Amino acid sequence: MNLGNFGFMEWLLVLVIVLVLFGAKRLPEIGASFGKGIRDFKKNLNDVEGQIREPARDARYDRVGAGEPEARPVAQRQDEGVEPKRLI
């Protein structure tokens, strides 16, 4: 029996051993938890890849046309018209 080349009889033997060890009632639960784990892993992997590829939204600058002054962050431009709070 070669480990790299499983045939039908080898797979059947593995399935029978798994069925005997875990039981028929437990196999669907094991399959569901295994599938949920794979889904969660893929979701988290995609989230991390998205965070790496997409820069932070609050650090983005607006585009500047020719002859316009240097661009500033959007949050900085929104606060320009507001007076500072007085302490007294």
NUKEKE-837199 format. One line per 2 residues: their letters; for each residue z, y, x of N, C-alpha, C, O. Coordinates in steps of 0.001 Angstrom, whole numbers, always signed. Atoms other than C-alpha are relative to their C-alpha. Example, Ala and Ser with C-alpha at 12.3 -4.5 7.8 and 13.67 -1.06 7.14 Angstrom:
<sites>
as = +0 -1190 +890 +7800 -4500 +12300 +0 +1200 +900 +665 +1181 +1936 ~ -60 -1190 -820 +7140 -1060 +13670 +730 +1090 -770 +899 +2198 -261
</sites>
This chain:
<sites>
mn = +0 -1179 +851 +0 +0 +0 +0 +1233 +890 +977 +1501 +1589 ~ +163 -1205 -792 -1257 +3185 +1655 +610 +1195 -735 +336 +1379 -1920
lg = -672 -1124 +664 +843 +6319 +924 -960 +1104 -407 -701 +1799 -1390 ~ +934 -1065 +310 -2140 +8671 +919 -1002 -357 -1075 -1697 +528 -1572
nf = +1021 +436 +937 -4264 +6611 -1473 +651 -817 -1113 +687 -2046 -1045 ~ -622 +696 +1121 -2477 +5781 -4732 -1065 -481 -964 -1963 +275 -1336
gf = +893 +552 +1009 -4337 +3516 -7102 +711 -51 -1348 +1820 +458 -1507 ~ -560 +80 +1353 -3736 +2759 -10768 +1308 -794 -24 +2266 -382 -678
me = -1200 +850 +7 -1181 +11 -10111 +1198 +711 +644 +2328 +553 +182 ~ -1096 -730 -641 +878 +2220 -7782 +573 +1064 -924 +1790 +1212 -1037
wl = -470 -1019 +943 +1020 +5053 -10318 +749 -637 -1173 +1759 -103 -1632 ~ -664 +711 +1092 +1946 +2585 -13053 +1390 -465 +421 +2339 -368 -358
lv = -1298 +430 -515 +4756 +1199 -10918 +962 +1191 +115 +2133 +1066 -243 ~ -844 -1203 -110 +6093 +4727 -10207 +448 +454 -1382 +1617 +796 -1563
lv = -360 -423 +1357 +5997 +5615 -13928 +1028 -937 -633 +1935 -475 -1327 ~ -972 +956 +535 +7872 +2432 -14872 +1372 +217 +636 +2388 +166 -58
iv = -1284 -255 -675 +10569 +3144 -12263 +646 +1281 -532 +1853 +1312 -775 ~ -536 -1264 +542 +10958 +6738 -13517 +504 -215 -1415 +1567 +296 -1770
lv = -415 +279 +1371 +11155 +5511 -17110 +1307 -771 -35 +2162 -494 -876 ~ -1233 +790 -49 +13864 +2992 -16205 +1174 +859 +478 +2282 +743 -44
lf = -1086 -835 -541 +15883 +5537 -14203 +479 +1058 -989 +1685 +1242 -1154 ~ -383 -1130 +841 +15817 +8427 -16695 +36 -311 -1489 +754 +366 -2225
ga = +17 +333 +1417 +15117 +6820 -20060 -1069 +777 -749 -1516 +1835 -306 ~ +1090 -592 +773 +12556 +7643 -22729 +410 +1321 -652 -439 +2192 -842
kr = -441 -1240 +653 +14669 +10371 -24376 +78 +1162 +973 -98 +2316 +580 ~ -211 -1050 -1009 +15218 +12294 -21144 -1309 +491 +629 -1339 +1610 +1141
lp = +1254 -382 -652 +11583 +12386 -19878 -629 +1279 -559 -1078 +2108 +232 ~ +558 -1271 +492 +10339 +15143 -22264 +820 +1216 +438 +257 +2277 +707
ei = -845 -1106 -456 +13327 +17317 -21296 -283 +326 +1466 -347 +1496 +1846 ~ +293 -198 -1422 +12582 +16814 -17596 -1359 +679 +163 -1505 +1596 +971
ga = +1329 -612 -68 +8910 +17659 -18124 +8 +1449 -435 -635 +2292 +190 ~ -78 -1379 +489 +9726 +20786 -20124 +692 +903 +1013 +237 +2022 +1251
sf = -695 -831 -976 +12202 +22055 -17537 -841 +190 +1263 -813 +1257 +1876 ~ +896 -114 -1151 +9723 +21330 -14739 -1106 +1018 -272 -1416 +1836 +594
gk = +1043 -958 +377 +6982 +23266 -16573 +538 +1417 -74 -131 +2360 +351 ~ -605 -1329 +81 +9339 +26172 -17271 +276 +554 +1398 +95 +1747 +1642
gi = -245 -433 -1377 +10286 +26314 -13602 -1271 +472 +687 -1261 +1474 +1402 ~ +1282 -395 -587 +6643 +26461 -12545 -471 +1318 -592 -959 +2177 +143
rd = +395 -1258 +642 +5911 +29223 -15109 +801 +1173 +543 +230 +2217 +858 ~ -850 -1066 -523 +8884 +31302 -13927 -369 +346 +1443 -394 +1517 +1821
fk = +380 -234 -1393 +7853 +30866 -10297 -1296 +799 +84 -1385 +1751 +859 ~ +1270 -717 -18 +4274 +32002 -10991 +167 +1434 -492 -437 +2354 +59
kn = -235 -1344 +534 +5495 +34975 -13057 +663 +882 +1053 +240 +2019 +1264 ~ -681 -779 -1025 +7860 +36130 -10327 -907 +271 +1191 -837 +1347 +1786
ln = +934 -195 -1100 +5176 +35648 -7682 -1003 +1096 -342 -1322 +1929 +507 ~ +935 -1050 +426 +2739 +37802 -9681 +682 +1358 -48 +61 +2363 +301
dv = -737 -1266 +16 +5415 +40486 -10167 +151 +567 +1403 -41 +1764 +1617 ~ -169 -454 -1383 +6073 +40662 -6438 -1339 +468 +573 -1393 +1497 +1247
eg = +1316 -410 -489 +2344 +40802 -5634 -412 +1334 -612 -1001 +2171 +73 ~ +316 -1269 +646 +1916 +43615 -8167 +770 +1159 +599 +224 +2251 +757
qi = -795 -1057 -620 +4736 +45610 -6614 -504 +327 +1395 -429 +1479 +1823 ~ +521 -245 -1348 +3203 +45198 -3161 -1317 +757 -72 -1537 +1689 +701
re = +1329 -624 +84 -316 +46194 -4229 +40 +1382 -628 -764 +2235 -252 ~ -32 -1271 +710 +649 +49104 -6500 +1115 +867 +565 +2269 +441 +579
pa = -1056 -865 -540 +2507 +52040 -4930 +928 +481 -1114 +615 +354 -2298 ~ -989 -477 +976 +5546 +53539 -6632 -618 +1110 -844 -1316 +1979 -321
rd = +609 -978 +905 +4574 +55597 -9676 +539 +1416 +213 -233 +2366 +86 ~ -563 -1341 -134 +6934 +58539 -9019 -400 +675 +1307 -204 +1882 +1446
ar = +389 -580 -1280 +5597 +59063 -5475 -1485 +352 +41 -1984 +789 +1078 ~ +1430 -300 +25 +1980 +59533 -6557 -223 +1510 -42 +575 +2260 -604
yd = +386 -1400 +6 +287 +62859 -6010 -1246 +160 -851 -2067 -750 -958 ~ +1218 -305 +740 -2305 +64516 -8214 -1123 +273 +985 -877 +629 +2138
rv = +1146 -283 -869 -5798 +64906 -6814 -174 +1503 +129 +104 +2253 -808 ~ +207 -1415 -262 -6631 +68252 -5279 -1486 +244 +148 -2173 -472 +877
ga = +1399 -372 -123 -10022 +69902 -5718 -202 +899 +1209 +761 +1302 +1862 ~ +304 -846 -1154 -11771 +71955 -3066 +529 +1407 -243 +345 +1949 -1333
ge = -514 -1360 +88 -10084 +75317 -2420 +1350 +118 -673 +1904 +1216 -736 ~ -1318 -47 +635 -6866 +74388 -4233 +1077 -236 +1049 +810 -840 +2087
pe = -1074 +250 -960 -3482 +74382 -2491 +357 -1485 +63 -109 -2294 -739 ~ -413 +1384 -214 -1885 +71188 -1249 +699 -551 -1241 +1453 +164 -1901
ar = -591 +634 +1186 -845 +68733 -3994 +1483 -237 +216 +1928 -491 +1335 ~ -1430 +281 -22 +2835 +68301 -4850 +285 -1062 -1035 -503 -1237 -1964
pv = -320 +1028 +999 +4550 +65493 -6752 +119 +603 -1396 +512 +1759 -1551 ~ -47 -446 +1385 +4372 +65750 -10546 +1407 +436 -392 +1564 +1449 -1073
aq = -1380 -333 +353 +8172 +65787 -10883 +397 +1359 +564 +1174 +2071 -72 ~ -345 -1279 -612 +8416 +68803 -8556 -633 +1145 -786 +6 +2181 -965
rq = +654 -1044 +768 +5887 +70837 -10586 +658 +192 -1362 +669 +1315 -1865 ~ -622 -128 +1309 +7712 +70121 -13870 +1300 +787 +74 +1669 +1443 -900
de = -1283 -672 -132 +10996 +71534 -12546 -124 +1460 +420 +895 +2146 +505 ~ +164 -1357 -493 +9505 +74857 -11364 +415 +1050 -1016 +995 +2063 -624
gv = -285 -1006 +1003 +9941 +76723 -14652 +1444 +17 -468 +1809 +894 -1251 ~ -1376 +101 +462 +13584 +75729 -15149 +919 +740 +967 +855 +553 +2182
ep = -960 -720 -845 +16326 +78041 -13914 +1125 -937 +402 +1460 -1856 -346 ~ -1131 +841 -402 +19171 +76480 -11937 +1227 +299 -850 +1383 +1414 -1348
kr = -1215 -185 +791 +22473 +75983 -13744 +975 +904 +756 +1102 +817 +1977 ~ -981 -903 -610 +25106 +78649 -13117 +1368 -658 -23 +1759 -1268 -1018
li = -1315 +632 -111 +28499 +77485 -11946 +1105 +852 -626 +2142 +310 -1010 ~ -1077 -880 +520 +30493 +80509 -13204 -258 +337 -1448 +526 +1059 -2064
</sites>
